[in-house]
Amino acid sequence: MGAMVGALRPGKPHTSSTFSLLPPPARALVAGVVAAYLATIVVGLSTTRVTGRDLATCAVFTAAAVLSVEVSLRLAWPRARRDRLSRDFLGVWTLPVLLLLPPLYAAVMVAVPICYIQLRAWRSSLLKVVYNAAVIGLARAAGSQVHHLLAHHGATAGWTVAQLVGAAQLLAVLAAVVVWWLVNNVLIGAVVALTSGTNSVGAFLRDREGVVLDLVDVSTGILTAVLWTTSPLLVLFAVPAVLFMQHQLFSDLRQAVRTDLLTDVASPQFWRETAAREVDRAWASSSQLAVMLLDIDHFKAVNDRHGHLAGDTVLAAIAGELGNALRPGDRVGRLGGEEFAAVLGGLNLLDAQSAAERVRQQIAGLRIRSDRGDWMAVTVSIGVAELSVSGNNLSELLDAADRALYAAKAAGRNCVRAAGPAPGIIDLTAAAGSAVDTEPPIPL
């Protein structure tokens, strides 16, 4: 239920995400949200009686939130080098503050972990950081206000389990969480729609992984609040267990959702997300980058002749060979069916063609055995496109690489074609002497 870091993406990514380059409606929204957030803090400071107990409680949960971020950085994120990232489990530590303390604390505390993430990992533009902090702070302050009104306890009331457990109290907690979720997602969805279009909003709302993790996050946060009302020492003892659960649970969920289970490469949605970030980063820094699309030749013949299990074996073998032929840092994903893609950072068009030709040759030399004992040989057609030559974003690069892929198939398959400035196609494989196989795969 956190703000989407990459929401503000007008024009050239990252470096152009400045206030002056936003569309006028988006500028008005950003300015209004930030002003509302600052006003919430000012009003909170003037109406809230700050106590040492509340400050100490907020400090404990804020420190736990920062520690949670650091656990993600040190334990989960290094394992994300094969296109698997981590979340920070911040709801476990922010939700108790939302439920137990005045809204001022819920609004202010989120700035600390957000700034820590920015310093340690994001390196995003200041505009993104400020807007994300304002959205998250407003959402939590709104949820806190709703809970305090419905639960009928004031800022000076003692914490009791009765504030959180019971039919009426649970309804108050549920209402607070719903308000928190609505404010957060409406404000993020609005800025996404104003800067990137409604299609981006749909992708944001269809994030099934996010929904599952949010439910775990909220449930654990409510439990943490109950433990704190019972005895603060229980929370202190629970911190290591929660952090361990964060790492284990999110690692498993992350792998299941973001990995294609058949081939063990990135799933289509996750590959597009990570590939888009790589393309944006390269475009912003004027670095070289290429995209490669690969399609298995006559794959339907494999399924028809050897069965669908044999087809699955071929897909897994192709994915494995892609990993062997490309560099460890190249992001590989399965786009669906028999089509694979890879982002080749730091490569120009000629270098990408050479990498694609190496992939083609290694796959052509594969001999794959089906579960029936049959041996199969397969070939692939590949299209490559370079950033700034054939497009300036992932969508344009994929379109160009797709045109090059179809040119490879039209040329007889089992070859590589590279996209020039759209819509031209350059044949870079003729000199390499690529073999052309117009026949379907045959058992050996």
JODA-V221939 format. One record per residue. N is the residue number from 1. NEAR is the number of other ideal C-beta (glycine too) atoms within 12 Angstrom. Layout:
N/NEAR
N/NEAR
//
This chain:
1/40
2/36
3/40
4/32
5/36
6/31
7/39
8/43
9/37
10/33
11/22
12/22
13/33
14/29
15/23
16/22
17/33
18/24
19/24
20/15
21/22
22/28
23/22
24/15
25/16
26/32
27/23
28/17
29/30
30/39
31/22
32/21
33/36
34/28
35/18
36/25
37/38
38/23
39/19
40/36
41/29
42/16
43/18
44/31
45/18
46/13
47/17
48/29
49/19
50/21
51/19
52/10
53/22
54/30
55/21
56/18
57/34
58/36
59/22
60/29
61/44
62/31
63/23
64/40
65/43
66/32
67/29
68/41
69/38
70/26
71/34
72/33
73/26
74/18
75/23
76/32
77/27
78/17
79/23
80/26
81/17
82/28
83/38
84/33
85/32
86/35
87/37
88/40
89/44
90/44
91/45
92/44
93/45
94/51
95/43
96/46
97/48
98/53
99/48
100/45
101/46
102/40
103/40
104/34
105/43
106/47
107/41
108/40
109/43
110/49
111/32
112/31
113/42
114/38
115/25
116/27
117/34
118/23
119/17
120/20
121/25
122/27
123/18
124/33
125/30
126/22
127/34
128/36
129/30
130/29
131/43
132/40
133/40
134/38
135/46
136/46
137/44
138/40
139/42
140/52
141/43
142/33
143/41
144/46
145/34
146/29
147/40
148/35
149/18
150/27
151/33
152/14
153/25
154/19
155/24
156/15
157/20
158/15
159/29
160/18
161/22
162/20
163/32
164/35
165/22
166/17
167/12
168/18
169/27
170/23
171/18
172/31
173/36
174/24
175/26
176/42
177/36
178/24
179/31
180/43
181/34
182/22
183/36
184/38
185/30
186/25
187/38
188/40
189/30
190/32
191/43
192/33
193/26
194/28
195/36
196/32
197/19
198/15
199/13
200/29
201/24
202/15
203/25
204/33
205/20
206/14
207/27
208/19
209/28
210/31
211/19
212/21
213/33
214/30
215/20
216/28
217/36
218/32
219/24
220/34
221/43
222/34
223/29
224/43
225/43
226/30
227/29
228/38
229/29
230/22
231/14
232/24
233/12
234/20
235/32
236/20
237/15
238/29
239/30
240/16
241/20
242/36
243/30
244/18
245/25
246/39
247/29
248/21
249/27
250/39
251/29
252/22
253/30
254/31
255/27
256/20
257/28
258/38
259/32
260/32
261/17
262/24
263/34
264/25
265/38
266/39
267/32
268/26
269/27
270/34
271/38
272/30
273/32
274/35
275/39
276/34
277/30
278/37
279/42
280/36
281/29
282/34
283/30
284/26
285/20
286/13
287/21
288/25
289/42
290/49
291/52
292/53
293/49
294/52
295/39
296/44
297/36
298/30
299/33
300/19
301/25
302/33
303/25
304/14
305/22
306/31
307/19
308/18
309/20
310/29
311/31
312/26
313/30
314/44
315/38
316/27
317/34
318/45
319/39
320/24
321/33
322/41
323/28
324/19
325/32
326/36
327/22
328/14
329/19
330/38
331/42
332/42
333/42
334/37
335/33
336/20
337/21
338/34
339/36
340/49
341/47
342/47
343/46
344/45
345/32
346/21
347/33
348/25
349/36
350/24
351/25
352/44
353/38
354/28
355/36
356/48
357/34
358/32
359/44
360/43
361/25
362/26
363/42
364/31
365/20
366/30
367/21
368/34
369/19
370/28
371/16
372/15
373/14
374/22
375/20
376/36
377/31
378/45
379/43
380/47
381/43
382/55
383/50
384/53
385/52
386/43
387/41
388/26
389/29
390/39
391/30
392/27
393/31
394/37
395/23
396/26
397/42
398/35
399/23
400/40
401/50
402/34
403/30
404/47
405/39
406/23
407/33
408/42
409/32
410/18
411/27
412/22
413/36
414/35
415/41
416/51
417/45
418/44
419/42
420/26
421/19
422/22
423/18
424/17
425/31
426/30
427/24
428/35
429/34
430/19
431/13
432/20
433/12
434/31
435/25
436/22
437/25
438/17
439/16
440/23
441/38
442/18
443/20
444/14
//
